[in-house]
């Protein structure tokens, strides 16, 4: 769900191509997640939303993998009907955590 599941890269060029493909494919979901987190907590801008969404996707995905974030069944029933809905929700939660940590460390 959070990483490329295709055939393994055979060299550095293939790895770079698969990384660019993953960013291109997953970019819209991460941009939406960054925008939602920015809308909830304030702030924004296209590049900032994209960066926060990308980092938030990794944070949210890691939290799910380690059992620190479990979405209720009622939420996943709704989000599974929307393409990439669950990924967007998890990425938004991760992005919100990233924003809060950045504000705490930045003194805002």
C-alpha positions in Angstrom: 0.0 0.0 0.0 2.8 2.4 0.8 5.6 1.2 -1.5 6.1 0.0 -5.0 5.2 -3.6 -5.1 6.5 -4.4 -8.6 9.5 -6.4 -9.6 12.7 -5.3 -7.8 15.0 -2.8 -9.5 17.9 -4.4 -11.2 20.2 -1.3 -11.1 20.3 2.3 -9.9 18.7 3.7 -13.0 15.7 1.3 -12.6 15.4 2.3 -8.9 15.4 6.0 -9.8 12.7 5.4 -12.5 10.5 3.5 -10.1 10.9 6.2 -7.5 9.9 8.9 -10.0 7.0 6.8 -11.1 5.8 6.3 -7.5 6.1 10.1 -6.9 4.2 10.8 -10.1 1.5 8.2 -9.3 1.1 9.0 -5.6 1.7 12.8 -5.8 -2.0 13.8 -6.2 -3.0 11.8 -3.0 -0.1 13.4 -1.1 -0.9 16.8 -2.3 -4.5 16.4 -1.2 -3.3 15.1 2.2 -1.0 18.1 2.6 -3.8 20.5 1.6 -6.2 18.9 4.0 -3.8 19.1 6.9 -2.9 22.7 6.0 -6.6 23.6 5.9 -7.2 22.0 9.3 -4.1 23.6 10.9 -3.5 26.7 8.8 -0.8 27.5 6.4 -0.3 26.3 2.9 1.1 26.8 -0.5 1.4 24.2 -3.3 5.0 23.2 -2.6 4.6 23.1 1.2 1.4 21.1 0.9 3.2 18.6 -1.4 6.2 18.3 0.9 4.1 17.9 4.0 1.9 15.4 2.3 4.9 13.3 1.2 6.4 13.3 4.6 3.0 12.8 6.2 2.4 9.7 4.0 5.6 8.1 5.4 4.8 9.1 9.0 1.2 7.9 8.7 2.3 4.7 6.9 4.9 3.9 9.6 2.3 4.5 12.3 -0.1 2.1 10.7 2.6 -0.5 10.2 3.7 -0.3 13.8 0.1 -0.4 15.1 0.2 3.2 16.4 -2.7 4.3 14.1 -5.8 2.1 13.6 -8.7 3.6 11.7 -12.1 2.7 12.9 -14.0 0.2 10.7 -16.7 2.8 10.1 -14.1 5.1 8.6 -12.4 2.5 6.4 -15.9 1.4 5.2 -16.4 4.9 3.8 -12.9 5.6 2.6 -12.6 2.3 0.8 -15.4 3.4 -1.5 -13.3 6.4 -2.6 -10.2 5.7 -4.8 -7.2 6.0 -2.5 -9.5 7.3 0.3 -7.8 5.4 3.1 -4.3 6.4 1.9 -5.4 10.0 1.9 -6.9 9.8 5.4 -3.7 8.1 6.8 -1.5 10.6 5.0 -3.5 13.6 6.2 -3.2 12.3 9.8 0.6 11.9 9.3 0.8 15.4 7.7 -1.0 17.0 10.6 1.4 15.3 13.0 4.3 16.6 10.9 2.9 20.2 11.0 2.3 20.0 14.8 5.9 18.8 15.4 7.3 21.5 13.1 5.4 24.2 14.9 6.5 22.8 18.3 10.1 22.7 17.3 9.9 26.1 15.5 8.4 27.8 18.5 5.1 28.9 16.8 
